[in-house]
Amino acid sequence: MTGITGVDGLASGINTTEIVDAMIEVDRSSTRVQERRKVLLEARLEAVRGFNTRLLASQLDLTNLRSGSTFNAKSATTSSPEVMTAKANNSAANGTYTFQVEQLAAAHQIATGKNGGIASPGASLGAGSLSIQLGQGASVDLEFSEETSSLNAIAQAINNADAGVNAFVIQQSGAQPYRLVLQSEETGLSSEMSVSASGGLADLFAEENLETFAEAQDAQVRMGATGTGAVFTSASNEFKDIIPGLTITAQDVGVSSVTVGTDVSSAAEDIGSFVESLNDAIKYLNANTEVDPDGDEEAGILVSETDLRRGLNSIVRELFTAVPGLPQSMNNVTSIGLGVNRDTGEITLDEGRLQAALTSNPDGVARLFRNSGVSSEPGVEFASMTAATDVNTPFQVDITQAAEQARLSGATFASGSEIEITDANTTLGLTINGRSYEVNLVEGIYTREELADHLQNVLNSTVSNQDRVEVALQGGQLHLNTRAYGSSRSLQISNSPANAVLGFSTNAVKGKDVEGTINGVQAKGTGQVLTGSSGESEGLSVVVTATGPMSSTVEVTAGLGRRLGNSINALTDAQRGTIPNKENGLQRNITTLSDNITKAEERLEQRRQRYIRQFRAMEGIIGQLNSQQTFLEGQIQAFSNAARNYGGRRN
């Protein structure tokens, strides 16, 4: 029901609204205490969340330091940028490589009007059809009416047909200056155009009326010194993974060396970012826990949250704790230029010292932050580990089966023999990792070494990067194997003409995964990688390059990244972290206070209504008394008047 909103006394003359408001305001004093408490808790919750956000940012920057990409980043520079440019990813091996750009990729370009152009680009040439085909792709067929068969209209129709061809009209001198030019959108032999026409367009696109402006061709790069080395082709000027992880882009014909090296700038930036984000958290907590020694200003909103300060101190302490198992000269971040400002507690960074450490010992800096491991025997290398891996245990790695590539053996040729490839046996069909390819050898007479090199070159030009294969000549016998290892790799040669000379088995072969145990527990092999799946070795991965059974002991070290991550997680983890638990507690208290305030306001409103009803009743009584007073006063006045009248008559 609607409450009573006012009772200002008409009878009593008392301002009852003011009186009721004053009485309610007195009763609200306890509610005001709760409201102030709620505002304080909300501000504290917001500050705690701000601190958590900054710690999570530092955790994100720390993740970069824990990953292999930061310290494995590579740079690639070329001696002749005008000949080629290069870029490298983390898998590229450091070194200097020589390449010769023998030709650049080119788009096919042809023009009509070899024997004479058209007088007007808008003149009709007559109804007809046009078919355009790129390489071995499907043809695009276009029909033209009498009204749509001008050079301009044909060019527009080709451009709108999504045929992979650009068309435009050029004007030369003379009475018939207009010619139609067609150019494939993509470069390479696979984009060579074939055109045919009928009807009114037959003469325009007749073979004898077409002039080649530019031949379609693949780019061609030779790795090695002039006249030697492997040849690679590409439909574009970009070559990927000639050297795994390296991409080169041909710019011009010529020779250039490419130098791949470690890019220390990436690691320096990531270390700087982590220091900056951790300092952001430190400064934020300092500002929100500050105490004015003179007592003139209020203390920071988080001054009572001592567990946050303890947690942050733990992170900083962990950062400057030496990493066991590393050389003393490089087992602490102080050796790479990090320190602590004694006044503020912030982390300092000597960028010059960091740059020097990264330049002289990048692996040492990496091991400070990343998990690392050392194997007692060559043939087994530490790769990675997870949080589940026990870092306090040496691991006994026993290899029972080495990983193998898919491998085929071919014919054996005597030294000095001549092997002839004729027109009848140039084609070789093969299936690599489930994908089919057909390569074409070039007719000629080869020595066994020349034949192996030629086969490698044509395979390089045809097979995709993921299916790269390697040709070897061992004791005069040809061998073909996948570049990668493992059971996911397969190889099969079809019974094709060239194999009559090459002599490869036509049986399908597969690679093998490494097999073995870690601390006596069977581990999972994928290619050359062996990974512990349970127990203390869970998550430990090693790369096995051994070619047969062997054993090795691997000792692992948890870098600062893992330890710092654990310290930050102790504060920020959504399930068990100090900060989320504190946020939940503050939110519960805020909710409780909100509920209490709401209930108190409801009670105060009920009390207000009761006061109003009481004052209204009082006003009613006063009104009745006033009425009675008026009546009595009237009666008395009447009696008085009557008495005066009576006395006057007697006199």
BELMORA-V655431 format. One record per pair of residues at least 24 apart in sequence whose ideal C-beta (glycine too) atoms are under 8 Angstrom apart, sorted by the first residue. I is the first residue (numbers start at 1). J is the second residue. D is the distance in whole Angstrom. If there is no record, write none. Layout:
# BELMORA-V655431
I_J_D + I_J_D
This chain:
# BELMORA-V655431
3_605_7 + 3_608_7 + 3_609_5 + 3_612_8 + 4_609_6 + 4_612_4 + 4_613_7 + 4_616_7 + 6_612_8 + 7_612_5 + 7_615_5 + 7_616_5 + 7_619_6 + 9_615_8 + 9_619_5 + 9_622_7 + 10_619_7 + 10_623_8 + 11_619_5 + 11_620_8 + 11_622_4 + 11_623_4 + 11_626_6 + 12_618_7 + 12_619_6 + 12_622_5 + 16_612_8 + 16_615_4 + 16_619_8 + 19_615_7 + 20_608_6 + 20_611_5 + 20_612_6 + 20_615_7 + 23_611_6 + 24_604_6 + 24_607_7 + 24_608_5 + 24_611_8 + 27_604_6 + 27_607_6 + 28_600_8 + 28_604_6 + 30_600_7 + 31_597_6 + 31_600_4 + 31_601_7 + 31_604_7 + 34_593_5 + 34_596_6 + 34_597_5 + 34_600_7 + 35_593_8 + 35_597_6 + 37_593_6 + 38_590_6 + 38_593_4 + 38_594_7 + 38_597_7 + 40_301_8 + 41_586_6 + 41_589_6 + 41_590_5 + 41_593_7 + 42_590_6 + 43_301_5 + 44_301_5 + 44_302_7 + 44_305_8 + 44_586_6 + 45_583_6 + 45_586_4 + 45_587_7 + 45_590_7 + 47_288_5 + 47_301_5 + 47_302_5 + 48_302_7 + 48_305_7 + 48_308_7 + 48_579_6 + 48_582_6 + 48_583_6 + 48_586_7 + 49_583_7 + 50_284_6 + 50_288_8 + 51_281_6 + 51_284_6 + 51_285_6 + 51_288_7 + 51_302_7 + 51_308_6 + 51_579_7 + 52_571_8 + 52_572_6 + 52_579_5 + 52_580_8 + 52_583_7 + 54_277_7 + 54_280_5 + 54_281_4 + 54_284_5 + 55_281_5 + 55_568_6 + 55_571_6 + 55_572_5 + 55_579_7 + 56_572_6 + 57_277_5 + 57_280_7 + 57_281_8 + 58_274_6 + 58_277_4 + 58_278_4 + 58_280_7 + 58_281_6 + 58_568_7 + 59_565_7 + 59_568_5 + 59_569_8 + 59_572_7 + 60_277_8 + 61_270_7 + 61_273_5 + 61_274_4 + 61_276_8 + 61_277_5 + 61_278_8 + 62_274_6 + 62_561_6 + 62_564_6 + 62_565_6 + 62_568_7 + 63_561_8 + 63_565_8 + 64_270_5 + 64_273_7 + 64_274_8 + 65_270_6 + 65_271_7 + 65_274_6 + 65_369_4 + 65_370_7 + 65_560_8 + 65_561_5 + 66_369_6 + 66_370_6 + 66_371_8 + 66_559_7 + 66_561_3 + 66_562_7 + 66_565_7 + 67_370_8 + 68_370_7 + 68_384_8 + 70_266_6 + 70_267_5 + 70_270_5 + 70_366_8 + 71_262_8 + 71_267_5 + 71_362_6 + 71_363_8 + 71_365_7 + 71_366_4 + 71_369_8 + 71_370_7 + 72_262_8 + 73_262_7 + 73_263_4 + 73_266_4 + 73_267_7 + 74_245_7 + 74_260_6 + 74_261_7 + 74_262_6 + 74_263_6 + 75_260_7 + 75_261_6 + 75_262_8 + 75_263_4 + 76_246_6 + 76_258_6 + 76_259_7 + 76_260_5 + 77_258_7 + 77_259_5 + 77_261_8 + 78_248_8 + 78_256_5 + 78_257_7 + 78_258_5 + 78_259_8 + 79_256_5 + 79_257_4 + 79_258_8 + 79_259_8 + 80_254_6 + 80_255_7 + 80_256_4 + 80_257_8 + 81_251_7 + 81_256_8 + 82_251_6 + 82_252_6 + 82_254_7 + 83_250_7 + 83_251_6 + 83_252_5 + 83_253_8 + 83_254_4 + 83_255_7 + 83_256_4 + 84_248_5 + 84_249_6 + 84_250_5 + 84_251_6 + 84_256_5 + 84_258_7 + 85_248_7 + 85_249_5 + 85_251_6 + 86_246_6 + 86_247_7 + 86_248_5 + 86_249_7 + 86_258_5 + 86_260_8 + 87_246_8 + 87_247_5 + 88_245_6 + 88_246_5 + 88_247_7 + 88_260_5 + 89_245_5 + 89_247_8 + 90_245_7 + 91_244_6 + 91_245_4 + 92_243_6 + 92_244_7 + 92_245_3 + 92_246_5 + 92_260_5 + 93_243_7 + 93_244_7 + 93_245_7 + 93_260_7 + 94_260_5 + 94_261_5 + 94_262_7 + 95_259_8 + 95_260_6 + 96_257_5 + 96_258_7 + 96_259_5 + 96_260_8 + 97_223_7 + 97_243_6 + 97_246_8 + 97_257_7 + 97_258_5 + 97_259_8 + 97_260_8 + 98_223_7 + 98_224_6 + 98_225_7 + 98_255_7 + 98_256_8 + 98_257_5 + 98_258_8 + 99_221_5 + 99_222_7 + 99_223_6 + 99_242_8 + 99_248_6 + 99_255_7 + 99_256_6 + 99_257_8 + 99_258_6 + 100_221_7 + 100_222_4 + 100_223_8 + 100_224_8 + 100_226_6 + 100_229_8 + 100_254_7 + 100_255_5 + 101_219_7 + 101_220_8 + 101_221_6 + 101_250_4 + 101_251_8 + 101_252_7 + 101_253_5 + 101_254_6 + 101_255_8 + 101_256_7 + 102_220_4 + 102_221_7 + 102_222_6 + 102_231_8 + 102_253_7 + 103_217_6 + 103_218_8 + 103_219_6 + 103_220_5 + 103_253_7 + 104_217_8 + 104_219_5 + 104_237_6 + 104_250_6 + 104_251_8 + 104_252_7 + 104_253_7 + 105_187_4 + 105_188_5 + 105_217_7 + 105_218_6 + 105_219_4 + 105_234_7 + 105_235_6 + 105_236_5 + 105_237_5 + 105_250_8 + 106_187_6 + 106_214_5 + 106_215_7 + 106_216_6 + 106_217_5 + 107_183_6 + 107_184_5 + 107_185_7 + 107_186_7 + 107_187_5 + 107_191_6 + 107_214_7 + 107_216_7 + 108_183_7 + 108_184_5 + 108_191_6 + 108_192_5 + 108_193_5 + 108_212_8 + 108_214_7 + 108_215_7 + 108_216_4 + 109_181_7 + 109_182_7 + 109_183_4 + 109_184_8 + 109_212_7 + 109_213_4 + 109_214_4 + 110_181_7 + 110_182_5 + 110_193_6 + 110_195_7 + 110_210_5 + 110_211_7 + 110_212_5 + 110_213_6 + 111_170_7 + 111_179_5 + 111_180_7 + 111_181_5 + 111_182_7 + 111_210_7 + 111_211_5 + 111_213_6 + 112_179_6 + 112_180_5 + 112_181_8 + 112_204_5 + 112_205_7 + 112_209_6 + 112_210_6 + 112_211_8 + 113_176_7 + 113_178_7 + 113_179_4 + 113_180_7 + 113_209_7 + 113_211_7 + 114_208_7 + 114_209_5 + 114_210_6 + 114_211_4 + 115_208_7 + 115_209_5 + 116_176_5 + 117_172_7 + 117_174_7 + 117_176_4 + 117_177_6 + 117_178_5 + 117_179_5 + 118_151_6 + 118_176_6 + 118_178_4 + 118_179_7 + 118_204_8 + 119_175_6 + 119_176_5 + 119_177_8 + 119_178_7 + 120_150_8 + 120_178_7 + 121_150_6 + 121_151_4 + 121_152_5 + 121_169_5 + 121_171_8 + 121_178_5 + 122_150_5 + 122_151_8 + 122_152_6 + 123_150_6 + 123_151_8 + 124_149_5 + 124_150_6 + 124_200_8 + 125_149_5 + 125_150_7 + 125_151_8 + 125_154_8 + 125_200_5 + 125_201_6 + 125_204_6 + 126_199_6 + 126_200_2 + 126_201_7 + 127_199_5 + 127_200_5 + 128_197_6 + 128_198_5 + 128_199_3 + 128_200_4 + 128_201_4 + 128_202_7 + 129_197_7 + 129_198_5 + 129_199_6 + 129_201_7 + 130_154_7 + 130_158_8 + 130_195_7 + 130_196_8 + 130_197_5 + 130_201_6 + 130_205_7 + 131_195_7 + 131_196_5 + 131_197_7 + 132_158_7 + 132_161_8 + 132_163_5 + 132_165_6 + 132_182_8 + 132_193_6 + 132_194_7 + 132_195_5 + 133_193_7 + 133_194_5 + 133_195_8 + 134_163_8 + 134_164_5 + 134_165_7 + 134_184_6 + 134_186_8 + 134_190_7 + 134_191_5 + 134_192_7 + 134_193_6 + 134_194_8 + 135_189_7 + 135_190_4 + 135_191_6 + 135_192_6 + 136_190_7 + 137_164_8 + 139_194_8 + 144_199_8 + 144_200_8 + 144_201_7 + 146_200_8 + 149_200_6 + 149_201_7 + 151_178_6 + 151_179_8 + 151_180_5 + 154_180_6 + 154_201_8 + 155_180_6 + 158_182_7 + 164_191_7 + 165_193_7 + 180_204_7 + 181_213_7 + 183_214_8 + 184_216_7 + 186_235_7 + 186_236_8 + 187_216_7 + 187_217_8 + 187_218_8 + 187_219_8 + 187_235_6 + 187_236_6 + 187_237_7 + 188_216_7 + 188_217_7 + 188_218_5 + 188_219_8 + 188_234_7 + 188_235_3 + 188_236_7 + 189_216_5 + 189_217_6 + 189_218_5 + 189_235_7 + 190_235_5 + 191_216_6 + 191_235_7 + 192_216_4 + 218_461_8 + 219_250_5 + 221_248_7 + 221_250_6 + 226_255_7 + 230_453_7 + 230_456_6 + 230_457_6 + 230_460_6 + 231_457_4 + 231_460_7 + 231_461_7 + 232_457_8 + 232_460_5 + 232_461_6 + 233_460_8 + 233_461_4 + 240_465_6 + 241_465_4 + 241_468_7 + 242_460_8 + 262_362_5 + 264_355_7 + 264_358_4 + 264_359_6 + 264_362_6 + 267_358_6 + 267_362_7 + 267_365_7 + 267_366_7 + 268_351_7 + 268_354_6 + 268_355_6 + 268_358_6 + 271_336_8 + 271_349_8 + 271_354_6 + 271_369_8 + 272_349_6 + 272_351_7 + 272_354_8 + 275_338_7 + 275_347_5 + 275_349_5 + 278_315_7 + 278_316_8 + 278_319_8 + 278_347_6 + 279_346_5 + 279_347_6 + 281_312_7 + 282_312_7 + 282_316_8 + 282_344_7 + 282_345_6 + 282_346_5 + 282_347_7 + 283_344_7 + 283_346_7 + 285_309_7 + 285_312_6 + 286_344_7 + 286_345_7 + 305_582_7 + 307_578_6 + 307_582_8 + 308_571_7 + 308_578_7 + 308_579_7 + 308_582_8 + 311_567_8 + 311_570_6 + 311_571_4 + 311_578_6 + 312_571_8 + 314_567_5 + 314_570_7 + 315_564_6 + 315_567_5 + 315_568_6 + 315_571_8 + 316_340_7 + 316_345_7 + 316_347_7 + 318_560_7 + 318_563_5 + 318_564_6 + 318_567_5 + 319_347_7 + 319_560_7 + 319_564_6 + 321_563_7 + 323_367_7 + 323_368_6 + 323_557_6 + 323_558_8 + 323_559_6 + 323_560_6 + 324_557_7 + 325_555_7 + 325_557_4 + 326_364_8 + 326_367_6 + 326_368_7 + 326_557_7 + 327_364_7 + 330_357_8 + 330_361_6 + 330_364_4 + 330_365_7 + 330_367_7 + 330_368_7 + 331_368_7 + 332_368_8 + 333_368_6 + 333_560_7 + 336_365_6 + 336_368_7 + 367_557_7 + 367_559_6 + 368_559_6 + 368_560_6 + 369_559_5 + 369_560_5 + 369_561_5 + 370_559_5 + 370_561_6 + 371_556_7 + 371_557_7 + 371_558_6 + 371_559_5 + 371_561_7 + 371_562_6 + 372_556_7 + 372_557_5 + 372_559_6 + 373_540_8 + 373_542_8 + 373_554_5 + 373_555_6 + 373_556_4 + 373_557_7 + 374_554_7 + 374_555_5 + 375_542_7 + 375_552_5 + 375_553_7 + 375_554_5 + 376_552_5 + 376_553_4 + 376_554_7 + 377_550_7 + 377_551_7 + 377_552_4 + 377_553_8 + 378_545_8 + 378_546_8 + 379_544_7 + 379_545_6 + 379_546_3 + 379_547_8 + 379_550_6 + 379_552_7 + 380_542_5 + 380_543_7 + 380_544_6 + 380_545_8 + 380_546_7 + 380_550_7 + 380_552_4 + 380_554_7 + 381_542_6 + 381_543_5 + 381_545_7 + 382_542_6 + 382_554_6 + 382_556_7 + 383_529_6 + 383_541_4 + 383_542_6 + 383_543_5 + 384_539_8 + 384_540_8 + 384_541_5 + 385_539_5 + 385_540_5 + 385_541_7 + 385_556_6 + 386_538_7 + 386_539_3 + 386_540_8 + 387_539_7 + 387_562_7 + 388_538_4 + 388_539_5 + 389_532_7 + 389_536_7 + 389_537_7 + 389_538_6 + 389_539_5 + 389_540_5 + 389_556_7 + 390_536_4 + 390_537_7 + 391_556_6 + 391_557_7 + 391_558_4 + 391_562_8 + 393_519_7 + 393_536_5 + 393_537_8 + 394_553_5 + 394_554_7 + 394_555_5 + 395_518_5 + 395_519_6 + 395_532_8 + 395_536_8 + 395_537_6 + 395_540_6 + 395_553_7 + 395_554_5 + 395_555_8 + 395_556_7 + 396_518_7 + 396_519_5 + 396_520_7 + 396_551_7 + 396_552_8 + 396_553_6 + 397_516_6 + 397_517_8 + 397_518_5 + 397_530_7 + 397_542_6 + 397_544_8 + 397_551_7 + 397_552_5 + 397_553_7 + 397_554_6 + 398_516_5 + 398_517_5 + 398_518_8 + 398_549_8 + 398_550_8 + 398_551_5 + 399_514_7 + 399_515_7 + 399_516_4 + 399_530_7 + 399_544_6 + 399_546_6 + 399_548_8 + 399_549_6 + 399_550_5 + 399_551_7 + 399_552_8 + 400_515_5 + 400_516_5 + 400_517_8 + 400_549_6 + 401_512_6 + 401_513_8 + 401_514_6 + 401_515_4 + 401_516_7 + 401_525_8 + 401_549_7 + 402_512_8 + 402_514_6 + 402_544_6 + 402_546_5 + 402_547_5 + 402_548_5 + 402_549_7 + 403_485_4 + 403_486_6 + 403_511_7 + 403_512_6 + 403_513_6 + 403_514_4 + 403_525_7 + 403_527_6 + 403_528_4 + 403_544_6 + 404_485_6 + 404_511_5 + 404_512_4 + 405_481_4 + 405_482_5 + 405_483_7 + 405_484_7 + 405_485_5 + 405_489_6 + 405_511_5 + 406_481_6 + 406_482_5 + 406_489_5 + 406_490_5 + 406_491_4 + 406_509_5 + 406_510_6 + 406_511_4 + 407_479_6 + 407_480_7 + 407_481_4 + 407_482_8 + 407_491_7 + 407_509_6 + 407_511_8 + 408_479_7 + 408_480_5 + 408_481_7 + 408_491_6 + 408_493_6 + 408_504_5 + 408_505_6 + 408_509_6 + 409_477_6 + 409_478_7 + 409_479_5 + 409_504_7 + 409_505_7 + 410_477_7 + 410_478_4 + 410_479_7 + 410_480_7 + 410_502_5 + 410_503_4 + 410_504_4 + 410_505_8 + 411_477_7 + 411_478_6 + 411_501_7 + 411_502_6 + 411_503_3 + 411_504_8 + 412_475_7 + 412_476_5 + 412_477_4 + 412_478_8 + 412_503_8 + 413_448_4 + 413_451_8 + 413_476_5 + 413_477_8 + 413_478_8 + 414_448_8 + 414_476_6 + 415_448_7 + 415_476_6 + 416_447_7 + 417_447_7 + 417_448_6 + 418_445_5 + 418_446_7 + 418_447_7 + 419_445_7 + 419_446_5 + 419_447_7 + 419_448_7 + 419_451_5 + 419_501_6 + 420_444_8 + 420_445_5 + 420_446_8 + 420_501_8 + 421_445_8 + 421_446_7 + 421_451_8 + 421_498_7 + 421_501_6 + 424_497_6 + 425_497_4 + 425_498_5 + 425_500_6 + 425_501_6 + 426_497_7 + 426_498_6 + 427_496_5 + 427_497_5 + 427_498_6 + 428_493_7 + 428_494_8 + 428_496_5 + 428_497_8 + 428_498_4 + 428_499_6 + 428_502_7 + 429_493_7 + 429_494_4 + 429_496_4 + 430_491_7 + 430_492_7 + 430_493_5 + 430_494_6 + 431_490_7 + 431_491_7 + 431_492_5 + 431_494_7 + 431_508_8 + 432_463_6 + 432_467_4 + 432_469_6 + 432_482_7 + 432_490_7 + 432_491_6 + 433_466_7 + 433_467_5 + 433_482_7 + 433_488_7 + 433_489_6 + 433_490_6 + 433_491_8 + 434_490_7 + 435_464_7 + 435_467_6 + 437_462_6 + 437_463_6 + 437_467_8 + 438_462_8 + 438_496_8 + 439_463_8 + 441_498_6 + 448_473_6 + 448_476_6 + 448_478_8 + 449_473_6 + 451_478_8 + 452_478_6 + 455_502_7 + 478_502_6 + 478_503_7 + 478_504_7 + 480_504_6 + 482_511_6 + 484_511_8 + 484_527_7 + 485_511_5 + 485_512_8 + 485_513_8 + 485_514_8 + 485_527_4 + 485_528_5 + 486_511_5 + 486_512_7 + 486_513_5 + 486_525_8 + 486_526_6 + 486_527_3 + 486_528_7 + 487_511_6 + 487_512_6 + 487_513_5 + 488_527_7 + 489_527_8 + 514_544_5 + 516_544_7 + 518_542_8
